Amino acid sequence: MFRLSCSIYEQDYQKLFGQKPKKALKGEVVNLNYDFSMLDFIMPHLIYAYMGYICINNPSRKNFEIFKGDLGLSYQKVIKTYQKKDKK
């Protein structure tokens, strides 16, 4: 299985899934009503959802194209973070 994951802005995460869950205990997954083995479905990340991560397992071409938009948001988020650090 191939899992593609990325972090998105909090407001985008909330639009897709509502409030972020609490951090899972070590060795466990977040407490959300998702089957994290589901294929080709965009969902919160099973461990890092509390940090705003999303994922998709074995994406089809169609859903990969949708997910690419989220990858773009993730890239923008990283660039802004590092630009802020460089200004300090």
C-alpha positions as CSV (number, residue, x, y, z in Angstrom):
1,M,0.0,0.0,0.0
2,F,1.2,3.5,-0.8
3,R,0.1,6.4,1.5
4,L,0.5,10.0,0.3
5,S,0.4,12.5,3.2
6,C,0.7,16.2,3.6
7,S,0.0,19.0,6.1
8,I,-2.5,21.7,5.2
9,Y,-3.6,25.0,6.8
10,E,-5.8,24.6,9.8
11,Q,-8.8,26.4,8.2
12,D,-8.6,24.1,5.2
13,Y,-8.5,21.1,7.4
14,Q,-11.5,22.3,9.3
15,K,-13.4,22.8,6.0
16,L,-12.8,19.2,5.1
17,F,-13.0,17.4,8.4
18,G,-14.1,19.8,11.2
19,Q,-12.0,20.2,14.3
20,K,-8.6,18.4,14.5
21,P,-8.5,15.5,16.9
22,K,-6.4,15.2,20.0
23,K,-3.0,13.6,19.7
24,A,-3.2,9.8,19.9
25,L,-1.4,7.9,22.6
26,K,1.9,6.3,21.6
27,G,1.3,3.3,19.4
28,E,-2.3,4.2,18.7
29,V,-4.2,6.1,16.0
30,V,-6.3,9.2,16.4
31,N,-9.8,8.8,17.6
32,L,-11.8,9.4,14.4
33,N,-14.5,7.5,12.7
34,Y,-12.4,6.5,9.7
35,D,-11.2,3.2,8.3
36,F,-7.6,4.1,7.8
37,S,-7.0,1.1,5.5
38,M,-9.6,2.5,3.0
39,L,-8.1,3.0,-0.5
40,D,-8.4,6.0,-2.8
41,F,-10.1,8.2,-0.2
42,I,-8.9,11.5,1.2
43,M,-9.1,11.5,5.0
44,P,-7.3,12.7,8.1
45,H,-3.9,11.1,8.7
46,L,-4.2,8.2,11.1
47,I,-1.4,9.6,13.4
48,Y,-0.7,13.2,12.5
49,A,-4.3,14.5,12.0
50,Y,-3.8,16.5,15.2
51,M,-1.2,18.5,13.4
52,G,-3.4,19.0,10.3
53,Y,-2.1,16.2,8.2
54,I,-4.3,14.5,5.6
55,C,-3.6,11.4,3.5
56,I,-4.8,9.1,0.8
57,N,-4.0,5.4,0.3
58,N,-3.3,4.1,-3.2
59,P,-4.8,7.1,-5.0
60,S,-6.4,6.7,-8.4
61,R,-5.3,9.1,-11.1
62,K,-8.5,11.2,-10.5
63,N,-8.1,11.5,-6.8
64,F,-4.4,12.1,-7.1
65,E,-5.2,15.1,-9.2
66,I,-7.6,16.4,-6.5
67,F,-4.9,15.7,-3.8
68,K,-2.3,17.6,-5.8
69,G,-4.1,20.8,-4.8
70,D,-3.6,19.9,-1.2
71,L,0.1,19.2,-1.9
72,G,0.3,22.7,-3.4
73,L,-1.2,24.2,-0.2
74,S,1.3,22.2,1.9
75,Y,4.2,23.5,-0.2
76,Q,3.0,27.1,0.3
77,K,2.7,26.5,4.0
78,V,6.3,25.2,4.2
79,I,7.6,28.1,2.2
80,K,5.9,30.7,4.4
81,T,7.2,29.0,7.5
82,Y,10.8,29.1,6.3
83,Q,10.5,32.6,5.1
84,K,9.4,33.7,8.5
85,K,12.4,31.9,10.1
86,D,14.8,33.5,7.6
87,K,13.6,37.0,8.6
88,K,14.5,36.5,12.3
